[in-house]
Amino acid sequence: MPKNSKAVKRELDDDVTESVKDLLSNEDACDDSFKKSSLIVNNHEGERKECDVEEGGSDGEEEERPAWNSKLQYILAQVGFSVGLGNVWRFPYLCQKNGGGAYLVPYLILLILIGIPLFFLELAVGQRIRRGSIGVWNYISPRLGGIGFASCVVCFFVALYYNVIISWSLFYFSQSFQQPLPWHECPLIKNKTSTYVVPECEKSSATTYYWYREALDISDNISVGGGLNWKMTVCLLVAWSIVCLAMIKGIQSSGKVMYFSSLFPYVVLICFLVRALLLKGSVDGIRHMFTPKLEIMLEAKVWREAATQVFFALGLGFGGVIAFSSYNKRDNNCHFDAVLVSFINFFTSVLATLVVFAVLGFKANIMNSKCVALNTNKIVSLLGNGIEPGLIPHHINLTHVSQVSAEDYKQMIDVIKKVKEGQFHTLGLESCSIEEELNKVHAVQGTGLAFIAFTEAMTHFPASPFWSVMFFLMLVNLGLGSMFGTIEGILTPLVDTFKVRKEFLTVGCCALAFSIGLLFVQRSGNYYVAMFDDYSATLPLLIVVVLENVAIAWVYGIDKFFEDLKDMLGFTPYRFYYYMWKYITPILLLVLLCASFIQLSMTPPSYSAWIQEEAKEQTLNFPPWGIVVCISLVVMAIMPVPVVFGLRYFNIIDDSPSGLSTVSYKKGRIIKETARPGEDDDTSLIQGKSPSEQPSPMPGNSIYRKQSGSGGPDADTAPNGRYGIGYLMADMPDMPESDL
């Protein structure tokens, strides 16, 4: 655009109409990857110059936007972002808690009603406008430009604690190269007279003790910081270094890493499933998972939790989906991508659930066998002293306690219960049951499932170090795939908006995040992870996605958006999406938002603390300063939305914060064009000259775009350079100017 602000006037025969299609028909339209076109420049001396230009302007004078090397690389990036740790340790827990196999029904229904439409919407706007979240929502409506900034803030909050979880996985991965595994049994304390088990470990379990004491060295409450845990500090530094190196070249570097980080977890999950199915008791675990409890489906809580899981499983609202799709070809079939990635995500969750239930079924079988052996010994000791020998079925041989099966034990217990009905509780016998063991191990989720229950199960595997290495390497890869999308949701909008070097921004962002992340690797750090997980993302992301949906369907206009999709995809999307985006999905999102808000407001902010003396978890309320921090996280994440809206509504700031040019149109005439000093001139870009070599455009200059296959040189549209130009119609004076 011209360096000095000048009025450019041009008579038009008709009113100027616009849509995303109009505004973007010029931007990057000459890229061979999408659509080839020619620019014809009429200068004031009457000369005509025609040139084919590629994306960005003149013959590479301005840097082209990066693009994915292949469609497979892009799909793997989206899959890696959407498939994360929640698929392994959140979905199985919800499945077990909410009716087993019956939970899949509400999940699938809500995936179709909420997940796929919103995922398709984010893919479409990112691919069409080819900007990050800030540029996209500025473009749709400058007053709603705060949506993009809110997405960046949420991404930063999530990245802070999500990389801490990756660092935990890295620590366990590094400790897995030992035989036996260090969490295989409780440590012993030796003194001059005796040797005894560490009391904290004896009261809990070996894996629980290792997690809370050896790995986290956790304090008793959030108010006791306890200093840095140096082991986790080193692991966090390694985690952020990996992210920085993978992201420093943008999608050119992260895209290649995706081949491993996205595919390796599937290799591990399939290997785990095959191995687990060969273990005794795995079928019991899978049967427990798929036994449907249909009555639970009538509870509203099940549908709310299913909707929340769908929402977060696809990474909606973070900006990562928009950022990745912005590097796509504009004629890419993003509808196919939305359906494909959504169902890959769903089947990954089911696969992970099969693996988890199969492995924990094996563990439950082992624990049940121990229970049977222990209680059979009790029965033997009580024979003739509380239990008559005649109560023992004749086919059961108590001389070999280890040979008593779970079925034999159940028969004995049933007989003893029937005869000693009033005195049974005094005998101290337990009714050992695999179902009870499965319900017990599945009472944990998240870190408890991955670092306690699952690690304990793997200690019983043959060649347990190998499986431990594979499992935690899988967790690292799942976490990194999601981290790449989260960081891309921060970097792409900032690079597009402020035109900073991506390398410098990446290093600065990772260094800042590591510095703040030291909060999470002190002894009380686990409590801060829980705080950020509960309060920094849930409500803010729901609000962001509601606003995204409303911005497209009601502010920009669903009919206009459908026309843009038809132009981009080459076909009109199913009418199903029209009604989903305009009515159904916003209503469902608002219901989910209200339900989440009510749940958070009715439940006092609390966390689960590990009490060392008692060796058990205890729910504690956050102190007053902790409640302030919880509320501040929500407020800070959402604050950009009302701030940007207010500043632009009252015209306190220019309507083009990105510093890119805008053009105001009135009936048949451009009235002015403004630009910041230092912006490139359109004409100089076209003619391949630097701005300093090119004189300011004269009013007589005109630029016509001749589209291949269009109505010839007379079928011209408004001029445009690297960035989009906003239009304001005289007969629609209240319409805000767009800016790109």
N, C-alpha and C positions, 0 to 999 in steps of 0.2 A: 504494500500500500504506500502511497506517497508519504515522504518524510514530513513535509509541511502540510498543514491542514488547508485544503482548498475546497471550494464549492464546485461540484461537478453536476452540470445540468444536462438533461437529456429528455427530449420529448418522446413520449410513448403513445401509441394509438389506443391501447386498451388499459384497463385497470390491471395492476400487478397482482397476481394471485400467487400464493405460495403454500408449500408444504415441505415436509422433510425431503421429498423427492426433488422439488425445485431447488432448495438450498444446496443439496448435495450433488445435483447433477453436474456441477462444475468442479467441486472438490474432488481431486484425484480421479476425475472421470477419464483421463487419458491413460491411466495405468493399464498396461497391456493385460494385467491379470484380471481386470474387470471389464472395462468398456473403452474402446479406443475412440478418440475424438480429435478434432482439429480446432485450433484457435486461429481466427482471422483477425488481424489487427489493422484497422484503418487509422493511419495517423493524419495529422492535420495537413500534411503535404499531399495527401491523396494517394500515397503509396499503400499497397496491400502486401502484407507479409503473412504467410501461412506456415505454421509449424506444428508438428506433433510434439506434445509435451507429456512427460511422464509425471507420476505423482509428485507433488511438491512444487511444481513450477518448471523451471528451465533446466533441461539437460543435466539434472543432478546438481544444479547450483544450490538447491536447498535440500537438506537431508530427507531421504524418503522414509516413510513410516515402515518399521520392520514388519515382516510377515512370517507366518509359520512355514517351515520347510516342507511340510506335508500335512495332509488332513489327519493322518494317524497321530502325528505329534500333537496336533491341536486337541483331538479327542482324548488322548492320554493325559494331557494337561487338565482338561475339564474333569475327567474321571479322577485324577489324582487329587484335585482340589475338593471335589464333592465327597469322595470316599476317604474317610479319615478314621481317627481313633474311636469316634462315636459309633461307627458301624460294628466295631469289635466289642466294645465294652458297655455301650449304652443300649443298643437295639436288643441284644439277647436278654438283658435285664428287664426291659419293658415287655418283651414277648412273654417271659416267664411270669411277670407280675400281672399282666393284663389279659389273662385267658389263654396263654399258650398259642396254639395255631390259630385260634379265633382272632387274635390280635392282628393277624395279617390282613383280615377283611377290612376293618376301618382304615388301616394304614394304606392299603391299595386304593380304596375309595378316595381318601384325602390326597393321595399322590396324584390322582387324575384330576381332582377338583382344584387343588391348590398348587401342588408341586410343579407339574408339567406346564400349566399356563404361565405361571410366574417365571419359571426357568426360561421358557420360550421368549417371554417378554424381555427379560434382561439380555438374552443372547441377541435378539433382534435389534434392540436399540444400540447396543454396543457395536454390532457389526455394521449397522446402517450409518451411524454418526461417526464411527471410528475415533472415538475419544474415550478417556477414562470416565469414571463416575461423575467427577466435577464438571467436565465439559459436556457430557450427555445431558445432565439435568439443567445446567445453565442454558443449554440450547433449547430444550423443551419449554422451559419457562424460567427466566432469570430470577424471578422472585422465589422459585423453588430450588435455586442453586445450592442452598444449604444442605440439601439431601446428600449431594456428593461429598461435602465436607464432613457430614455426620458419618457417612460410610467409612471415610478415612480414619476418623477418630475411633470408631468401633474396631476397625481392623487393627489399629495400633494397640488398643487395649487387649484384644484377643491374642495378638502376636506376642505380647509381653509374657503372658502366662502359658500359652500353648507351647512355646519353645522350652519352657521349664519342664513340661511333661516329656518333651523329646530328650532333654538332658537327663531326666530320670531313667528313660529307656537306654540311653547311652551308657549310664553307669551300670545298670544291670547287664547290659551286653558285654561290657568290659570285665565283669565279674563272673561271666558264664563259662570262661575257659578254665574251669577247675573241676577236678573229680575227687571227691563228691562236690556238689554245688555248695557254696558257703551258707546257704539257707536250708540245707538238708536237715540239720539237727541243731538243737540248742547248744550254745557254748557252755563250757564248764569253767567253774572257778576253783582253783586249787589253793589251799592254805596248808599250814604245817600239819594239821591233824586230819583234814578230810577234803574230799572233792565233791562239789555239789553243782547243780544246774542253776544258771542265772534265774533268780526268782521271777523277774518280769517275763522271761521266756517261758518258764514253767507254767505260769498262770495263763498265758495266751497260746502261742504256737511258734514254731521255729521261723516260718515265713513271715508271720505278723511281727515278731520281734525284729527280724532282719530289716523289714521295711521301715518300721518306726524308729528303731534305735540305731542300726548300722548305716542305713541309707540316709534317712532324713535327720536323725538325731534330734527328734522333734521336742519342742518345749510343751509344757502343760497347758498353756493358753496363749492367745494371740498377743497379750500384753507383755509377755516375756520374749524379747527378741532373741537373746542368746548368742548373738554374733553370727558371723558367716560360717557356713558349712563348706570348708575348702574343697572337699571332693565334688560337691554339686556345683560350686563356683567354676571349677575347671571344666566340668561337663557342659555347663551353660556357655562358657566361652567357646568350646568346641562346636556346640550346636549353632551358635550365631555365626561362627566363622564359616561353617558349611553353607548356611543360608546365604551369607554375603557372597561367597565365591560362586554359588550357583546362580545368583540373581544379578551379578554385577554387569553382565553383558545383556541383560534383558532376556527376551524369549530365545535369543540365539544361544544362550548358555543354559537357561533353565529348561528349554524344550528338549535338549539332548539328555539332561539328567532324568527327565520324565520317563524315558524308555525303561530305565531301571527302577526308579522310585514308584512308578505306577504299576508295573507288571510283576515285580518281585513279590509283593504281598499275596498275589493270587497263586503263585507257585508255592509259597509257604502254606497258605490256607489249604490248598489241595493236598499237599504232602501231610499236613496235620490231620486232615479228614481221613485219608487212607490209613494212616498209622493208627488213629484213634478207633476206627471201625474194627481193627484187628485186636483191640484190647477188650478184656472182659468188662461188661457193664456199660459199654458205650451205647448199645441199643436201648438200654433202660433210660439213659439220658435223653436220647432223641425222641423216644416214645413220650417221655415226660414233657418235652417241648411241644410236640404236636398234638397232645391230648387237649382238645378244645374245651374251654369252659364258656359256653355260649351265653350264659346268664350275665357274665361280666360285661358283655358288649352293650348292655342296656345302660351302663353307667356313663354319665357325661365325662367323668374324669378320664376314662379310657380314650375317648375321642379327642379330648384336649391334649393328652400326652402324645397321641398318634400325630395330631396336626403339628405339634411343636417339633416332633422328631422329623417329620417330612420337611418342615421349614428349614431346620438347621442341617439336615443331611445333605441338602442340595447347595448349601452355602449362599442362600438368597440374602440380598441386602448388603453383603460385604463389599461388593464392587469388584471382586475377583473374577466373577463370571463375565461382567461387562468388559473388564480389562483384557481378558484373554480373547474374547470374541472381537474386540476392536482391531486385532491384528489379522483378521480373516479377510478373504476375498469378499467383495460386497454381494456377489451372486451365490455365495455359499448357502446351501439348504440348511438353515439353522433350525428349522422345525424338526427335521430328521435328527439333528444333533440333540435337541432337547429331549425327544422321546428316547433316543438311544442311551444317553448318559443317565437319564432318570431311572430307566429300568436296569441298567448295569449297576447303579447304586443300590437299587432294591435287591437284586439277586446277590450282590456282594454281602448285604446285610443278612440275607437268609443263609448264605454259605458260611459266614462267620458265626452265625447262631448255631448252625449244625456242628461246626467244629467245637465251639465252646461247650455245648450240651453233651457232645460225645466225650470230650476230655473230662468234663466234670462228672459225667455218668460213671466213667472209669474210676475217678477219685472217690465218688460216693460209694461205689462197690467195695473199694479197699477199706474205707472207713467203716462201712457196715460189717465187713468181715472181722475187723478189729473189735467192733462192738459185740458181735456174736461170740467171739473167742473169750472176751473179758467176762461177759455175763454168763456164758456156759460154765466157766470156772467158778463163778459165784454159786450157780445152781449145784455144782458138784460139792462145794463146801457146805451147802445148806441141806444136802441129802441126810435125812434122819434127824435134822435139827431145824425144822420149820417146813421142809418139803419131804413128803413121803416118797420113797423110791417107786411106789406103784403108780405115781402120777406121770412118770417118764414113759413115753411110748416104747414098746418092746424093740422096734427096729432101730432105735437110736442107741449107739454105742458111746457112752460117756468116758470110756477108758482112753479114747483118742480124741481129745477135745478139738484138735485142729481139723478133724475130719467132719465135724458137725456143720452142716450147711445152713444157710439162712432159712430155707424152708423147714428143716428139722427144728431149728430154734423157734420159729414162729409157732409150730405145732405145740412144742413144750410150753411156751408162754401162754398160748390160748387155753390149754388145759389147766395150767396153774392159776390163771386169772379166774377161770370159771369156778374152781374149787375153793380157792383162797380169796374170794372176792373182797371180803372186808379187810383182809390182812395183807393184800398184795403190795400195797405201797410201803409196808414196813420191811419188805424183803430187799428193797434197793435194786430191783431188776428193771432194766430198760427194754422197751419194745423196739428192738433194732429194725429199722425200715429204710430201704433205699430211697423211698419217696421223701421221708423226713430229712435224710441227708441231702437230697437234691434241693429241697426247699431251704435248707440251712445254708448251703454254699451259694445259692442264688440270691440270698438276701443282700449280697454285696454287689456293687456296680462300680463303674469307673475305675479309679486307681486300685480300689480294693479287689476288684475282679482280676485285673491284670497283674498286679504286683503281689497279691496275697493268695487268692484262691487258685489262679491258673499256675502260678509258680510252684505252689504246693503239689498240684497234680503232676507237674512235670518232673518232680523229684522221684516219682514212682515209675517214670518211663525208663525202659532200657536205653542206654546211651543218653542219659538226661542232659549232659552238657551240650551235646549237639542240638537237641531240640530247644534248649533254652537260648542258645546263640541264634537259631533261626527265628524263634518267636520274637525276641527283642529287636533283632534286625528288621523284622517285619513292622514292628511298632514304630521304629525310627523312620522307615520309609513311608508308612502311612502318615505319620506326623509331618514329614518334610513335604509331601505332596500337597497337603493342606496349607502348610506354611508358605509355599511358593505362591499359591493363589492369594493368600492373605496379604503378603508383602506386595504382590503385583497390584492388589487393590489400593495400596498406598502410593506406590511409585508412579504407576502409569498416569493417574489423574494429576499428580503434582508436576511430572515432567511435561505433560500436555499443556498445563495451565501456566506454569512459570518458566518453561523452557530452560531448565537447568540440566547439566550433564548427568545422565543416569548413573554413571559410575560414582560420582561424588555423592549424589543423593543416597545411593544404596549403602555406601560405606558409612555415611553420616547417620542414616536411619538405624542401621544395625548397631553402630557404636552407642547411640543414644538408648536404644532398646536394651542393650546389654547392661548399661549403667543403671537404668531404672530396674532392670530385672534382678539386680542384686538383692532387692527387697524380698524376692521369692526364694532365695537360696540361703537365707538365714534360718535359724532353728525353728522359727515360727512361720517360715515361708509357705508351708502347705496350707495354712489357714488363709493367707492372702490369695493363694490360687483359688481356693473355694469361693472367696469373696468376689473376685473378679469374674469367675465362671458364672456365678449366680446373678450378678447385678450389672456387669458392664455390657452385656450383649443382648439378653433376652428382650426386655422392653424396647430398648433403642432400635434393635433390628426390626422388630415388628412394626414400629412406627415408621421406620424408613421404607419398608416394603409397602405398607399401606399408602404412603405418600407417592411412591413410585407408580403404583397401580392407578391411583387417582390422577396423577399428572398425565399419564398416557391416555386413560379412558375419558377423562372429563375436562382436563385443561387443554391438552393438545387436540384431543378429539379422536374417538375410536374409529370413525369412518375414514378420516384422513390417514390414520395410522394403518388401516387395512389397505388403503391405496398404496401407501409406501411399501408395505409388505409384498403386495402384488408386483410392484415394479422391481423389487429386489429379488424375490424368489422366482418370479416368472409364473406364479399361480396364486390364486386367492386361497388363503388359509381356510380351514373348516369354519363354518359359522359358529360352531361350538365355542371357539375362542372369543368371538364377539360378545356372546352373552356371559361367558366366564369373566372376562376382563371388565365388562361394564357393570355387571350386577353381582353375580354369585361370589366371585373371589373376594371383592372388597368387603362384602357382608361377612363372609366367613373369617376374613382377617380381622375385622373389627370385633367380632365375637371372641376370637382367640385372644386379641389384645385385651379386651375387657376381662376375660377369664384369667389371663396371666396377671393383670394388674390387681384384680381382687385377691388372687392367691398370694401375691407378694405382700399386699397390704394387710391381709388377715394373718399372715405368718410372720411373727417377729423375726428380724434378722438374726440368724443363729448359725453356728458351725459345729462340726463334730470334732471334739478335742480328744487327744490321747493322754490319759492320765497314767503316768509312769508307775506310781505306787500300786494302783489297782490293776494295771495292765489291761485296761479296757477303754473303749470309746465312751465319751459322754457328751451329750448335746449341751452347749453353752450359748448364752445370748451374747451378741457383740457388745462391747462396752460403748458408752455414748459416742466417743470419737469414732469407733468403728461404724456405728450407724450413720454418722455424718459422712464418712468415706463412701459407704454404700450408696447413699442418696446422691452424693457428688458425682459418682461414676455415671449414674443414669442421666443426671442433669448435664454434665459435660458432653456426653455423647450426643444428646439431642439439641443442645444449645445452638449449634450452627444453623439449624432450620429456622427458628423464629428470629434470630439475629439478622441473617441475610434477608429474610422476608421483610423485616421492619426497615432495614437500611435502604432497601430498594423501593419499598412502598412509599416511604417518605422522601425519596430522592436524596438521601444523605450521601450516598456514594453513586458513582457513575454506574450505569447499567451494564457496563462491560468490564468487570473486574479483571478479566484475563488480559486486558490490554489489547485485545484484537479489535479490528475495525468494525463498525456497524454502519449501516446505511439506512436512513429513514426515507420511506417512500410515501408520497401523497399521490392522489389520483393522477396517474399518468406522468409523474415527474419525480426524479430524485432531487430532494431539496438540499441535502448536504451529505458529505462523507467526511468522517473524522478519523484520525489515526494518531497514535502516539509517535513521537519522534523515534526514529530508528527502525520503523517497520519497512519492509521491502516494498517496492513499487511493483504492482502487477505487470505493468508494461515492461519494466526492466527485467523482470523474471522471464517473461515470454521471449524477449529478444536476447536473452543470455548475457545481459550486462549487469554489472553491480549497480546498486542504487546511486552510488556517487557519480557514475558515468552517465546516468540517465536524467534528462531534464524532467521537471515536474510535468505531469500530463496536462495538456491544454483542453479547454472545453470541447474543442472540435474532435478530439480523439474518441474513437469508439471501438469497443472490443466485441466481436460477435463470435459465438461458439457454434461451429457447424458439427452436429452430431452425425456419425456415420449411420446412414439409413434414415435420417430425419428429413425434414422438408426442405433441404437445400440451404444455401447461405442466408436466405431471408428469414429462416426460422430461427431467430436468435432469442437468447435469454439474457438475463442480467449478467454483468461481468462479475467475475469472482476469481480470487487468487487461491493461495494455499488454504486459507481459512474461510469458513462460511460467512455469509453476509446476512444480517437480519433485515427484515422488511417491516415497515409499519404503514398500514393502509390508512388513507385519510378518512374513509368511511367507517373505520374501526379505531377510533382514537385511543381507546383504553387498552388496546392490545400491546403487551410489553415487547420491547425489542429483544430479539434473540442475539446471543453472542457466542461465537466460537473462536 
